[in-house]
Each structure stands twice: as structure tokens, then as C-alpha cells.
Amino acid sequence: MPQTDLPRSGPLQTLEFRIDATQPATRELRVCAIITSPEDGDVELFLPTWTPGSYLIREYSRHLSRVEAFEAGTEQPLPCLKVGKNRFRVEAPGDTRIELRYRVYAHELSVRTADVDSCHAYWNHCCVLLWPIEQTDLPADITIEHLKDWSLSCSLAATPARANALGCVASTLRARDLAEALDSPVLIGSTKRLEWQVHGVPHAIVLDGLGTVAPPPSLTTDLTKIVEQAASVFGDSLPYEQYVFLALFADEGYGGLEHSDSSTLLMPRTALTSKAKYRDFLTLAAHELFHAWNVKRMRPVEFWNYDYEQENYTKLLWLMEGWTAYYDDLLVTRAGLMSPTDYLATMAKNVQNMLSAPGRFALSLEESSFDAWIRLYRPDENTRNSSQNYYGNGAVAAMCLDLTIRRTTGGKYSIDDALHSLYRSTFDAGRGYELADVHAAIEAIAGAEVVEKLTEFVMGPLDPQLAELLADVGVKLTFRDAGKPFLGVAFRANTTTIASVTKGSPADDAGIAPDDEVIAANNLRVKPGNWQTLLAAVGEVAEPMQLLVARRGIMQTLTVIPTSGMGTAKLVVDAEASDEQCAARNAWLGEPSESQG
């Protein structure tokens, strides 16, 4: 935590919060915080500016009302000065109980923010709790008042709900310190809760916003299988004493955010009614669950203690997020909930995105990880040219590392073993890991040459020998529609306006730019939705093509010469694979069930 100029003579004695969510129509949370000032008087507090797991400064303090301070029990006002965008200083005599009052505007339904309406209340405490600086170890009681017909869900220990004089109910949560408080989101509403156990550990999923949509009867059984597969990577042990999935559903939206003992999932409510979308929901749940090991416990040394007020930099998001993105679909497949064919189709999309974006040659996975705060969460039309996505590309790199370890060790070891070893040698030892720890875990099972391969994947251009590695497990890399005319442009949805231009492509060479509106191609009118058929009709490889574009209101004719396109990547099971290759594939993806074929 950043230092302050104020002297400190000793720790504060108490920290209590009361959060009033009984007036959802206001879309506000009313908060009262009670603290005791130190002997020397003044106390300074802060509100986080970001949420771990989502690497962008969010400026949550913009949703705070004026913060007022009083001497608790007397209503005597105390000076409360805003001394920074997210910091407040209260001037008070020593050992004074101070009562802070403020409101939080809550009208953003995402996994990292706060949202209150007539149907529910959901928030991350990063958006809500003003905390005294330099008191990160201070325990806190958080009392939440809410409507009596709503139920409260949170991973923190809670007292039973009790009625108050206003006909509402209140529950008190206990957080042992700042980190636990900020890592425990709250969901209140007319929710549906399903419970089960895995390895004797309680699990639950709380469903919010489904309306008349019924959850699949197999939901808890499917999640059980996923939890079991995740635990198997780490020696069949679960790192928590309980776990809850907070599942938010709306008409649209998508996202997930991990926490130590819970996760928040956001998807369209119709996701549970479609086989493919339900599989996406399970994959999202698997991703956030896997973070309970990889990120929430095992994490880089620079993330061992978070600074909640400014950017926390690491070059290892390719492991934290990329390896987790590799495991999410893999766990669902190993659980028998996704067929190998569907898994390969999913990985093919990652491969296609990697191969088609030149940013993998401009910025390494390490560099892209470090730049997450200014690139990944702030994409523009040039992002795919200037950096790479450590989620999708990190998943491809993880797959390549996994297949390399399997090849080198004759199938004796895999990336599972490296990850489990890293977990034991760092988190179990009470410390964060460094890149040298990752290398040591891999070298111990597969040798120095595999470490060198990992270095190639993450520190240089990402250009792995995909076809060769996939052949080991009886999978072929092919390309659909290869050789068709290629320009290298992408359009904004339902428009003829250029969203992005691939660097080094024919369109780039021709001077076509983002925001150009394509009016015609070879004198034929271009309309939303007809570009691909029109390009196929009038475009020819190596033959000049005339595009009429409007650029900032001025018409221009540009000449572009299409090249032969790479096509769309496909990963398919090799029908002629040997028994050895099939066995290797089954060891990688899990034995296919009868229902999968």
C-alpha cells in the first residue's frame, strides 16, 4: 500500500460497516463506516481504483457521494477532506469513534462493479468500502440490510438474517482483513440456490435473473465433474473450505471474475437453454473455478500483496490467464461435457485468431502481459496489429507447451505436472512465484530444452510448429477456403465501415484505413451483409480491384490487389492416426464417453 505523509502511532481498534440496500429504486447503496482514530487523531481512508482479476483502473470513487464524518453517538460533525481522487482524511481527536456516511451509485451490471435495482443487488466491495490506509490487516464486520423477501449470498462467514424495526432484515459478514473483504462479492435477491459437495467440501451455485428460464437438471452434476477435473490437476485437493458460483443472468452480457472462495459469472439467461451456449457457461465456470488455484492462491510474487490504488504490473499474465484459458475448455472436455470434436473446434478459433493477427510479431506474450493496463482492456482499431491477447494466444502457447512436454517425456508428464509442482513449491511454501520457478518446475519433468521452447513462445514472436505438435496426438491442422481473395479488412457490425485493417495486408498497402466507408467494389454497390459474396464475385487474386470509399466525407477511389488468403483454421481428428497417436490424444483430452462417440 502506498505510504502517507501522516504519522501513525498505532493500529485502529475497530472497523464496522453498515450497508443499506433496502431502497433499490434509488439505485444506491447507503453506507456507514465506523472506525476509531489512532492516538494522534487524524485518519486517512481510500477506495480501491481497480478489482484484482480485471486489469484496468476503474476509478470507482466517481460513484461516491460526498463523504461526511461525525463523532459517533453525538452527531458532532468532523472535518472530512478529500485529499485525492479516491482518498479522504478525517480530522479528529485521538481514540475517537468516527462515523462516515456516504452513498454509492450502483447501476452497472458487470462482474466487477455494483448494480442495484428492483430485482437484485450485487456489488464488489472494491466499489463500496472506504478503508483506512496502512490498516490492511484490520478485521471488519459488514452488516447488510436488505428486503425481507431477498436472500443474501457471499463467501464470507455470516450471521443468520434478523428482522429489524422497518420490516427489513440484516446479516453481518465478518472479513478477517482488507484482502478478504475485497475478494468477497455480495449478491442479494430472489435467487435460486443449488448445493452439493465435492470431496466433502460444500459447493453452491446461486442463480439470479433467470426469470422463467429453468436451469438444466444436470447443472450441479456437470459442475461437480468440472470441479473434480480441476482438482485432479492439483493432486485431487481443493484449496477452499467452501465455494459458491454467483451466476448473474440478463438479456445480454458476458464475463467472469475469480475470487478465492467464489466467482461471479454473467451470461444471457437464454444461455442455459442452448446446448452450445450452455457449454459456454460451463467453460466460463471452469475458467473462474480454476483461478481458485491459479491466480487467487498461486500467483506471481509481484501480486502477492496487491496495491489496490494503482496498476500492479507483471509479465506473467500469459500463465495466469492464458494457461487458465487453456484449461477451461480442456476441463469441460475431460469431464465428458464437451466432445473432442467440439474442443478442437474451439481451439481452432484461438489458432485462427493467433495466425491472423500480426500483433504476435510486434509484442511478445510477456510484453503484452505487462501492457495489459493500457492495451487489452482499452482496445482500438490497431490493437491486433500492435500486441497480442494473452488469453487466446496464451492458451495456444499453453497447448503447445503441453504437447511438447508430452512428446519429450513419452507421455509420462504433461503441463498438469508442471502446474502442480509450481503450486507446491510456491503457494504451499507461502510465497509468490517468479519466472525462474516456472522454469524449474518444467525443467524438473521435461528438461532444459522444453524450457527453451517456453521461452520462445512467451518472449519472442509466437509462431509455434502447430501441425507437427498436433500430429503427435492424431490431430490435423487444415484450412478451409484457403486461396480465396484476401484484403485484410474487418467491418463494424451491420455496416460497411472499416473497423480494422491488418498490417501488411493488401488493404494496408493500398492505403485503406479504419473508419473508411466502403461504397462500391469494381463499381458494384457494397451493402451491409453482402461483402463476402461481392468479394468472391468480383475479386481475383493478384488482379487490381477498385474500391470507392468515403473518408471523412470525401469520396476516394483506391486500388487494392487481393492476395491468396490463408483460409480459416480447422483442427480435426486424423482418421488415419495410429493407435499410439489415438492413445496420446485420449491421454490429453480424456477418454471419450459413449455419448460423445
C-alpha positions as CSV (number, residue, x, y, z in Angstrom):
1,M,0.0,0.0,0.0
2,P,1.4,3.5,-0.8
3,Q,2.7,5.4,2.1
4,T,1.1,8.5,3.5
5,D,2.7,11.7,5.0
6,L,0.5,11.3,8.1
7,P,2.4,9.8,11.1
8,R,0.9,6.6,12.6
9,S,1.3,5.8,16.3
10,G,-0.7,2.5,16.4
11,P,-3.4,0.5,14.7
12,L,-7.0,1.4,14.7
13,Q,-9.1,-0.6,17.1
14,T,-12.4,-1.3,15.2
15,L,-13.8,-1.2,11.7
16,E,-17.5,-1.7,11.1
17,F,-19.6,-1.1,8.0
18,R,-23.4,-0.9,7.6
19,I,-24.6,-1.1,4.0
20,D,-28.3,-0.3,3.4
21,A,-29.7,-1.9,0.3
22,T,-33.3,-1.5,1.3
23,Q,-34.2,1.2,-1.2
24,P,-33.3,-0.4,-4.6
25,A,-35.3,2.1,-6.5
26,T,-32.7,4.7,-5.8
27,R,-30.0,2.6,-7.4
28,E,-27.8,3.5,-4.5
29,L,-26.2,1.8,-1.5
30,R,-26.1,3.9,1.7
31,V,-23.0,3.2,3.6
32,C,-22.0,3.9,7.2
33,A,-18.4,3.1,8.3
34,I,-17.4,3.3,12.0
35,I,-13.7,3.5,12.9
36,T,-11.6,4.5,15.9
37,S,-9.0,7.2,15.2
38,P,-5.4,6.4,16.4
39,E,-3.9,8.2,19.3
40,D,-2.6,11.0,17.2
41,G,-6.0,11.7,15.8
42,D,-6.4,12.1,12.0
43,V,-7.2,9.1,9.9
44,E,-7.0,8.8,6.1
45,L,-9.1,6.3,4.1
46,F,-9.1,5.1,0.5
47,L,-11.4,3.4,-2.0
48,P,-9.8,1.0,-4.4
49,T,-9.4,2.1,-8.0
50,W,-9.5,-1.4,-9.6
51,T,-10.5,-5.0,-8.9
52,P,-7.9,-7.8,-8.9
53,G,-8.5,-10.1,-12.0
54,S,-9.6,-7.1,-14.2
55,Y,-6.5,-5.1,-15.0
56,L,-7.8,-1.6,-15.7
57,I,-8.0,1.4,-13.4
58,R,-11.8,1.7,-12.9
59,E,-12.0,4.8,-10.8
60,Y,-14.7,3.5,-8.5
61,S,-14.7,6.7,-6.5
62,R,-16.5,8.5,-9.3
63,H,-19.7,6.8,-8.0
64,L,-19.3,8.1,-4.4
65,S,-21.5,10.9,-3.0
66,R,-20.0,13.5,-0.6
67,V,-18.3,11.7,2.3
68,E,-19.3,13.1,5.7
69,A,-17.8,12.4,9.1
70,F,-19.3,12.6,12.6
71,E,-18.3,11.8,16.1
72,A,-20.2,8.5,16.6
73,G,-23.1,8.9,19.0
74,T,-23.1,12.7,19.2
75,E,-23.8,13.8,15.6
76,Q,-20.9,16.3,16.0
77,P,-19.6,16.9,12.5
78,L,-15.9,16.3,11.9
79,P,-13.8,17.8,9.2
80,C,-13.6,15.4,6.2
81,L,-11.3,16.5,3.4
82,K,-11.0,14.9,0.0
83,V,-7.2,14.7,-0.4
84,G,-7.0,12.6,-3.6
85,K,-9.3,11.2,-6.3
86,N,-10.1,8.2,-4.0
87,R,-8.7,9.4,-0.6
88,F,-10.3,11.1,2.3
89,R,-8.8,12.5,5.5
90,V,-10.9,12.9,8.7
91,E,-9.6,15.3,11.4
92,A,-10.5,14.0,14.8
93,P,-9.1,13.8,18.4
94,G,-7.2,10.6,19.2
95,D,-9.2,7.5,20.2
96,T,-12.4,9.0,18.8
97,R,-15.1,6.8,17.3
98,I,-15.7,8.2,13.8
99,E,-18.8,7.6,11.8
100,L,-18.5,8.1,8.0
101,R,-21.6,8.4,5.8
102,Y,-21.8,8.2,2.1
103,R,-23.7,6.7,-0.8
104,V,-22.6,4.6,-3.7
105,Y,-24.4,4.9,-7.1
106,A,-24.8,1.3,-8.3
107,H,-26.1,0.9,-11.9
108,E,-23.6,-1.1,-13.9
109,L,-24.3,-4.8,-14.3
110,S,-20.9,-6.4,-14.6
111,V,-18.8,-8.9,-12.6
112,R,-16.5,-6.2,-11.3
113,T,-18.9,-3.3,-10.4
114,A,-22.1,-2.7,-8.5
115,D,-25.7,-2.9,-9.6
116,V,-28.9,-2.3,-7.6
117,D,-32.4,-2.4,-9.0
118,S,-35.9,-3.7,-8.1
119,C,-34.8,-7.3,-8.8
120,H,-31.4,-7.6,-7.0
121,A,-28.4,-6.0,-5.5
122,Y,-24.9,-7.1,-6.5
123,W,-21.6,-5.5,-5.7
124,N,-17.8,-6.0,-5.3
125,H,-16.6,-4.4,-2.1
126,C,-13.9,-2.6,-4.1
127,C,-16.7,-0.3,-5.2
128,V,-18.1,0.3,-1.7
129,L,-15.7,0.1,1.3
130,L,-13.6,3.1,2.3
131,W,-10.7,1.6,4.2
132,P,-8.1,3.2,6.5
133,I,-4.7,3.2,4.8
134,E,-1.9,1.1,6.3
135,Q,-4.5,-1.0,8.1
136,T,-4.8,-3.9,5.6
137,D,-4.8,-6.5,8.4
138,L,-7.7,-4.9,10.2
139,P,-10.8,-7.2,10.6
140,A,-14.2,-5.8,9.7
141,D,-17.8,-6.6,10.4
142,I,-20.0,-5.7,7.5
143,T,-23.7,-5.5,8.3
144,I,-26.0,-5.5,5.3
145,E,-29.7,-4.5,5.4
146,H,-32.0,-5.7,2.7
147,L,-35.6,-6.5,1.8
148,K,-37.0,-9.4,3.8
149,D,-38.0,-11.4,0.7
150,W,-34.4,-11.3,-0.6
151,S,-31.7,-13.7,0.3
152,L,-28.0,-12.8,0.7
153,S,-25.1,-14.8,-0.8
154,C,-21.4,-14.2,-0.1
155,S,-18.4,-16.4,0.7
156,L,-17.8,-14.6,3.9
157,A,-19.0,-16.1,7.2
158,A,-22.4,-14.5,8.0
159,T,-24.7,-14.3,11.0
160,P,-28.3,-15.6,10.4
161,A,-30.6,-12.9,8.9
162,R,-32.5,-11.0,11.6
163,A,-35.5,-8.7,11.2
164,N,-35.3,-5.0,12.1
165,A,-38.0,-2.5,13.1
166,L,-38.5,-1.4,9.5
167,G,-39.6,-4.8,8.3
168,C,-36.3,-5.5,6.6
169,V,-33.6,-8.0,7.5
170,A,-29.9,-7.7,8.3
171,S,-27.0,-10.0,8.2
172,T,-23.4,-9.4,9.4
173,L,-20.4,-10.6,7.5
174,R,-17.0,-11.0,9.0
175,A,-13.9,-10.3,7.0
176,R,-10.5,-11.1,8.6
177,D,-8.7,-8.3,6.6
178,L,-8.9,-6.0,3.7
179,A,-7.9,-8.6,1.1
180,E,-10.7,-11.0,2.2
181,A,-13.3,-8.2,2.2
182,L,-12.4,-7.0,-1.3
183,D,-12.3,-10.6,-2.5
184,S,-15.9,-11.5,-1.5
185,P,-18.7,-10.0,-3.6
186,V,-22.3,-9.9,-2.4
187,L,-25.4,-10.9,-4.2
188,I,-28.9,-10.3,-2.8
189,G,-32.2,-11.0,-4.4
190,S,-34.9,-13.6,-5.1
191,T,-32.3,-16.1,-6.1
192,K,-32.3,-19.8,-6.5
193,R,-29.6,-21.7,-4.6
194,L,-28.4,-25.2,-5.5
195,E,-26.0,-27.0,-3.2
196,W,-23.8,-30.1,-3.5
197,Q,-20.5,-31.4,-2.2
198,V,-17.2,-32.4,-3.9
199,H,-14.6,-34.4,-1.8
200,G,-16.7,-33.5,1.2
201,V,-16.4,-29.7,0.6
202,P,-19.6,-27.7,0.3
203,H,-20.3,-26.1,-3.1
204,A,-23.2,-23.9,-4.3
205,I,-24.4,-22.0,-7.3
206,V,-26.7,-19.0,-6.8
207,L,-28.9,-18.2,-9.8
208,D,-30.1,-14.7,-10.3
209,G,-32.1,-13.1,-13.1
210,L,-33.3,-16.3,-14.9
211,G,-36.9,-15.2,-14.9
212,T,-39.0,-18.1,-16.2
213,V,-35.9,-20.0,-17.6
214,A,-35.3,-23.2,-15.7
215,P,-31.7,-24.3,-15.0
216,P,-30.8,-27.7,-16.6
217,P,-31.4,-30.6,-14.3
218,S,-27.8,-31.7,-14.8
219,L,-26.3,-28.4,-13.6
220,T,-24.9,-29.5,-10.3
221,T,-23.8,-32.8,-11.7
222,D,-22.0,-31.1,-14.5
223,L,-20.3,-28.6,-12.2
224,T,-19.3,-31.5,-9.9
225,K,-17.5,-33.1,-12.8
226,I,-15.7,-29.9,-13.6
227,V,-14.6,-29.3,-10.0
228,E,-13.3,-32.9,-9.9
229,Q,-11.3,-32.4,-13.1
230,A,-9.8,-29.1,-11.8
231,A,-8.8,-30.7,-8.5
232,S,-7.2,-33.6,-10.3
233,V,-4.6,-31.2,-11.8
234,F,-3.5,-30.3,-8.3
235,G,-3.4,-33.7,-6.7
236,D,-7.2,-34.1,-6.1
237,S,-7.2,-31.5,-3.3
238,L,-9.5,-28.5,-3.0
239,P,-7.9,-25.2,-1.7
240,Y,-11.0,-23.8,-0.1
241,E,-13.4,-24.8,2.7
242,Q,-16.5,-23.8,0.6
243,Y,-17.1,-22.4,-2.8
244,V,-20.0,-20.5,-4.4
245,F,-20.7,-19.6,-8.0
246,L,-22.7,-16.3,-8.2
247,A,-24.4,-16.6,-11.5
248,L,-25.9,-13.4,-12.9
249,F,-28.3,-13.6,-15.9
250,A,-29.6,-10.8,-18.0
251,D,-30.9,-10.2,-21.6
252,E,-27.2,-9.7,-22.7
253,G,-23.7,-9.5,-21.3
254,Y,-20.8,-11.8,-20.7
255,G,-18.0,-12.0,-18.2
256,G,-16.5,-13.8,-15.2
257,L,-14.4,-12.7,-12.3
258,E,-12.5,-15.0,-9.9
259,H,-12.3,-14.9,-6.1
260,S,-10.6,-17.2,-3.6
261,D,-13.8,-18.9,-2.4
262,S,-16.3,-17.8,-5.1
263,S,-16.7,-16.4,-8.6
264,T,-19.1,-14.2,-10.4
265,L,-20.5,-15.3,-13.8
266,L,-22.5,-13.1,-16.2
267,M,-24.3,-14.5,-19.2
268,P,-27.5,-14.1,-21.2
269,R,-30.3,-16.0,-19.5
270,T,-31.0,-17.9,-22.7
271,A,-27.5,-19.5,-22.4
272,L,-28.9,-22.3,-20.3
273,T,-31.4,-23.3,-23.0
274,S,-29.0,-23.9,-25.8
275,K,-26.6,-26.9,-25.9
276,A,-23.7,-24.8,-27.3
277,K,-24.4,-21.8,-25.1
278,Y,-24.7,-24.0,-22.0
279,R,-21.3,-25.5,-22.9
280,D,-20.0,-21.9,-23.0
281,F,-21.5,-21.3,-19.5
282,L,-19.7,-24.4,-18.2
283,T,-16.5,-23.3,-19.8
284,L,-16.8,-19.9,-18.1
285,A,-17.5,-21.6,-14.7
286,A,-14.5,-23.8,-15.3
287,H,-12.2,-20.8,-16.1
288,E,-13.2,-18.9,-12.9
289,L,-13.0,-22.0,-10.7
290,F,-9.5,-22.9,-12.0
291,H,-8.4,-19.4,-10.8
292,A,-9.0,-20.6,-7.3
293,W,-5.7,-22.3,-7.7
294,N,-4.0,-20.4,-10.5
295,V,-4.1,-16.7,-9.5
296,K,-6.1,-16.5,-6.3
297,R,-3.5,-18.7,-4.5
298,M,-0.6,-19.5,-6.7
299,R,0.4,-16.1,-8.2
300,P,3.4,-14.1,-9.1
301,V,5.5,-12.5,-6.3
302,E,4.6,-9.0,-7.6
303,F,0.9,-9.9,-7.0
304,W,1.5,-11.5,-3.6
305,N,0.3,-8.3,-1.9
306,Y,-1.9,-6.1,-4.1
307,D,-1.7,-2.3,-4.3
308,Y,-5.4,-1.5,-4.7
309,E,-4.8,2.1,-5.7
310,Q,-2.6,1.8,-8.8
311,E,-1.5,-0.5,-11.5
312,N,0.2,-3.8,-10.4
313,Y,2.5,-4.9,-13.2
314,T,3.5,-8.4,-14.2
315,K,4.9,-10.2,-17.3
316,L,3.2,-13.4,-16.4
317,L,-0.5,-12.9,-17.4
318,W,0.2,-15.4,-20.2
319,L,0.4,-18.0,-17.4
320,M,-2.2,-16.6,-15.1
321,E,-4.9,-16.1,-17.7
322,G,-3.5,-17.9,-20.8
323,W,-3.0,-21.2,-19.0
324,T,-6.4,-20.8,-17.3
325,A,-8.0,-20.2,-20.7
326,Y,-6.3,-23.4,-22.0
327,Y,-7.7,-25.4,-19.1
328,D,-11.3,-24.1,-19.1
329,D,-12.4,-26.0,-22.3
330,L,-10.0,-28.8,-21.5
331,L,-11.6,-29.4,-18.1
332,V,-15.0,-29.5,-19.7
333,T,-13.8,-31.9,-22.3
334,R,-12.1,-34.2,-19.7
335,A,-15.3,-34.1,-17.7
336,G,-17.2,-35.6,-20.7
337,L,-19.3,-32.4,-21.2
338,M,-17.7,-31.4,-24.5
339,S,-16.8,-33.8,-27.3
340,P,-13.2,-33.9,-28.6
341,T,-14.5,-32.6,-31.9
342,D,-16.1,-29.6,-30.3
343,Y,-13.0,-29.0,-28.2
344,L,-10.8,-29.0,-31.3
345,A,-13.2,-26.6,-33.0
346,T,-12.9,-24.2,-30.0
347,M,-9.1,-24.4,-30.0
348,A,-9.1,-23.8,-33.8
349,K,-10.7,-20.4,-33.2
350,N,-7.8,-19.5,-30.9
351,V,-5.4,-20.7,-33.5
352,Q,-7.2,-18.7,-36.2
353,N,-7.2,-15.5,-34.1
354,M,-3.5,-16.0,-33.4
355,L,-2.4,-16.6,-37.0
356,S,-4.5,-13.8,-38.4
357,A,-3.3,-11.1,-36.1
358,P,0.2,-9.7,-36.8
359,G,0.5,-8.3,-33.2
360,R,2.1,-11.6,-32.2
361,F,5.2,-10.5,-34.1
362,A,5.1,-6.9,-32.7
363,L,4.8,-7.6,-29.0
364,S,5.6,-10.9,-27.1
365,L,3.2,-12.5,-24.6
366,E,5.4,-11.2,-21.8
367,E,5.3,-7.7,-23.1
368,S,1.5,-7.9,-23.8
369,S,1.1,-9.1,-20.2
370,F,2.9,-6.1,-18.9
371,D,0.9,-3.8,-21.1
372,A,-2.5,-5.2,-20.1
373,W,-3.4,-2.0,-18.3
374,I,-3.0,0.1,-21.4
375,R,-3.8,-2.3,-24.2
376,L,-6.0,-5.4,-23.7
377,Y,-8.7,-3.5,-21.7
378,R,-8.5,-0.5,-24.0
379,P,-8.6,-2.0,-27.5
380,D,-8.7,0.2,-30.6
381,E,-8.6,-0.5,-34.3
382,N,-4.8,-1.1,-34.2
383,T,-4.7,-3.4,-31.1
384,R,-4.5,-6.6,-33.2
385,N,-1.5,-5.2,-35.1
386,S,0.4,-3.9,-32.1
387,S,0.0,-6.5,-29.4
388,Q,-1.5,-10.0,-28.7
389,N,-4.2,-11.3,-26.5
390,Y,-2.6,-13.3,-23.6
391,Y,-5.9,-15.2,-23.1
392,G,-6.3,-16.8,-26.5
393,N,-2.7,-16.7,-27.6
394,G,-1.7,-17.7,-24.1
395,A,-4.0,-20.7,-24.4
396,V,-2.3,-21.7,-27.7
397,A,1.1,-21.4,-26.2
398,A,0.0,-23.5,-23.2
399,M,-1.3,-26.2,-25.6
400,C,2.0,-26.2,-27.4
401,L,3.9,-26.4,-24.2
402,D,1.7,-29.3,-23.0
403,L,2.1,-31.2,-26.2
404,T,5.9,-30.5,-26.1
405,I,6.2,-31.9,-22.6
406,R,4.1,-35.0,-23.6
407,R,6.3,-35.5,-26.6
408,T,9.6,-35.1,-24.8
409,T,8.6,-37.4,-21.9
410,G,6.9,-40.0,-24.0
411,G,3.6,-39.1,-22.4
412,K,4.8,-39.6,-18.8
413,Y,4.3,-36.0,-17.9
414,S,2.2,-33.0,-19.0
415,I,1.6,-29.4,-18.2
416,D,-0.6,-30.7,-15.3
417,D,2.5,-31.9,-13.6
418,A,4.4,-28.7,-14.1
419,L,1.5,-26.6,-12.7
420,H,1.0,-28.9,-9.7
421,S,4.7,-28.7,-9.0
422,L,4.7,-24.9,-9.2
423,Y,1.8,-24.8,-6.8
424,R,3.5,-26.9,-4.2
425,S,6.9,-25.2,-4.4
426,T,5.5,-21.6,-4.2
427,F,2.0,-21.2,-2.8
428,D,2.3,-24.2,-0.4
429,A,5.6,-22.6,0.7
430,G,3.8,-19.3,1.4
431,R,5.3,-17.2,-1.4
432,G,4.7,-15.9,-4.8
433,Y,6.4,-17.3,-7.9
434,E,8.9,-15.9,-10.3
435,L,9.7,-16.9,-13.9
436,A,12.6,-19.0,-12.6
437,D,10.2,-21.0,-10.5
438,V,8.1,-21.8,-13.6
439,H,11.3,-22.8,-15.5
440,A,12.4,-25.0,-12.6
441,A,9.0,-26.8,-12.5
442,I,9.2,-27.6,-16.2
443,E,12.8,-28.5,-16.3
444,A,12.4,-31.0,-13.5
445,I,10.0,-33.1,-15.5
446,A,10.9,-32.4,-19.1
447,G,14.4,-30.9,-19.3
448,A,16.1,-27.6,-20.3
449,E,15.1,-27.9,-23.9
450,V,11.4,-27.6,-23.1
451,V,12.2,-24.5,-21.0
452,E,13.9,-23.1,-24.1
453,K,10.7,-23.8,-26.1
454,L,8.6,-22.0,-23.5
455,T,11.0,-19.0,-23.7
456,E,10.4,-19.0,-27.5
457,F,6.7,-19.0,-27.0
458,V,6.4,-16.2,-24.5
459,M,9.5,-13.9,-25.0
460,G,9.6,-13.8,-28.8
461,P,7.2,-13.9,-31.7
462,L,4.5,-16.6,-31.2
463,D,5.0,-18.8,-34.2
464,P,4.9,-22.4,-33.0
465,Q,5.1,-25.6,-35.1
466,L,1.4,-26.3,-34.6
467,A,0.9,-29.0,-37.3
468,E,3.9,-31.0,-36.1
469,L,2.9,-30.9,-32.4
470,L,-0.8,-31.7,-33.1
471,A,0.2,-34.7,-35.3
472,D,1.6,-36.4,-32.1
473,V,-1.9,-36.6,-30.8
474,G,-3.6,-37.6,-34.1
475,V,-4.9,-34.1,-34.9
476,K,-4.6,-32.4,-38.3
477,L,-4.4,-28.6,-38.9
478,T,-6.2,-27.7,-42.1
479,F,-7.5,-24.5,-43.6
480,R,-11.0,-24.0,-45.0
481,D,-11.4,-21.7,-48.1
482,A,-7.6,-21.3,-48.5
483,G,-6.6,-19.4,-51.6
484,K,-9.6,-17.1,-51.8
485,P,-9.1,-13.4,-52.4
486,F,-7.9,-11.7,-49.3
487,L,-7.8,-8.0,-48.5
488,G,-7.3,-7.9,-44.7
489,V,-10.2,-5.7,-43.5
490,A,-12.8,-6.2,-40.9
491,F,-16.1,-4.2,-40.8
492,R,-18.1,-2.8,-37.9
493,A,-21.2,-5.0,-37.3
494,N,-24.0,-4.3,-39.8
495,T,-22.2,-1.6,-41.6
496,T,-19.7,-1.1,-44.5
497,T,-17.4,0.9,-42.3
498,I,-13.9,-0.5,-41.8
499,A,-13.2,-1.4,-38.2
500,S,-9.6,-2.5,-38.6
501,V,-7.0,-3.2,-41.3
502,T,-4.4,-5.9,-40.9
503,K,-0.9,-4.6,-41.0
504,G,1.0,-5.7,-44.1
505,S,-2.2,-6.8,-45.9
506,P,-3.3,-5.7,-49.4
507,A,-5.7,-3.2,-47.8
508,D,-2.9,-1.8,-45.7
509,D,-0.7,-1.5,-48.8
510,A,-3.5,0.2,-50.7
511,G,-3.9,2.9,-48.0
512,I,-7.3,1.7,-46.8
513,A,-7.8,2.9,-43.2
514,P,-10.1,2.3,-40.3
515,D,-13.3,4.4,-40.4
516,D,-13.3,4.4,-44.2
517,E,-16.8,3.6,-45.5
518,V,-16.8,1.3,-48.5
519,I,-19.3,2.4,-51.0
520,A,-18.6,0.2,-54.0
521,A,-16.2,-2.5,-55.3
522,N,-15.5,-2.6,-59.0
523,N,-18.5,-0.3,-59.5
524,L,-20.9,-2.6,-57.6
525,R,-22.7,-1.3,-54.6
526,V,-21.5,-2.6,-51.2
527,K,-24.2,-3.1,-48.6
528,P,-24.1,-4.5,-45.1
529,G,-24.1,-8.2,-45.3
530,N,-23.1,-8.6,-48.9
531,W,-19.3,-8.0,-48.7
532,Q,-18.2,-11.6,-48.8
533,T,-20.3,-12.6,-51.7
534,L,-19.4,-9.5,-53.6
535,L,-15.7,-10.0,-53.0
536,A,-16.0,-13.6,-54.2
537,A,-17.8,-12.4,-57.3
538,V,-15.5,-9.6,-58.4
539,G,-12.2,-10.1,-56.6
540,E,-9.4,-12.1,-58.1
541,V,-6.0,-13.0,-56.6
542,A,-3.3,-10.7,-58.0
543,E,-5.8,-8.7,-60.0
544,P,-6.3,-4.9,-59.2
545,M,-9.6,-4.1,-57.7
546,Q,-11.2,-0.6,-57.3
547,L,-12.8,0.4,-54.1
548,L,-14.8,3.5,-53.8
549,V,-14.7,4.8,-50.2
550,A,-15.9,7.8,-48.2
551,R,-13.2,9.1,-45.9
552,R,-14.3,11.8,-43.6
553,G,-17.0,12.8,-46.1
554,I,-14.7,12.9,-49.2
555,M,-15.0,10.2,-51.9
556,Q,-11.9,8.4,-52.9
557,T,-11.1,5.5,-55.3
558,L,-8.4,3.2,-54.1
559,T,-6.7,0.3,-55.9
560,V,-6.2,-2.9,-53.9
561,I,-4.6,-6.1,-55.2
562,P,-6.0,-9.2,-53.4
563,T,-3.6,-11.9,-52.3
564,S,-4.3,-15.6,-51.7
565,G,-5.9,-15.9,-48.3
566,M,-4.7,-18.3,-45.6
567,G,-8.3,-19.5,-45.0
568,T,-9.9,-20.5,-41.7
569,A,-8.0,-22.8,-39.4
570,K,-9.6,-26.2,-38.5
571,L,-8.4,-28.8,-36.1
572,V,-9.8,-32.3,-37.0
573,V,-9.1,-35.8,-35.7
574,D,-6.9,-37.6,-38.2
575,A,-8.9,-40.6,-39.4
576,E,-5.6,-42.4,-40.2
577,A,-4.0,-41.8,-36.8
578,S,-2.1,-44.7,-35.4
579,D,-3.1,-46.5,-32.2
580,E,-0.2,-44.7,-30.4
581,Q,-1.4,-41.3,-31.6
582,C,-5.0,-42.1,-30.6
583,A,-3.8,-43.1,-27.1
584,A,-1.9,-39.9,-26.8
585,R,-5.0,-37.9,-27.8
586,N,-7.1,-39.7,-25.2
587,A,-4.5,-39.1,-22.5
588,W,-4.6,-35.4,-23.5
589,L,-8.3,-34.9,-23.8
590,G,-9.7,-37.7,-21.7
591,E,-11.3,-40.9,-22.9
592,P,-14.4,-40.1,-25.0
593,S,-17.6,-41.2,-23.4
594,E,-20.2,-43.3,-25.4
595,S,-22.4,-40.2,-25.7
596,Q,-19.5,-38.3,-27.3
597,G,-18.6,-41.1,-29.7
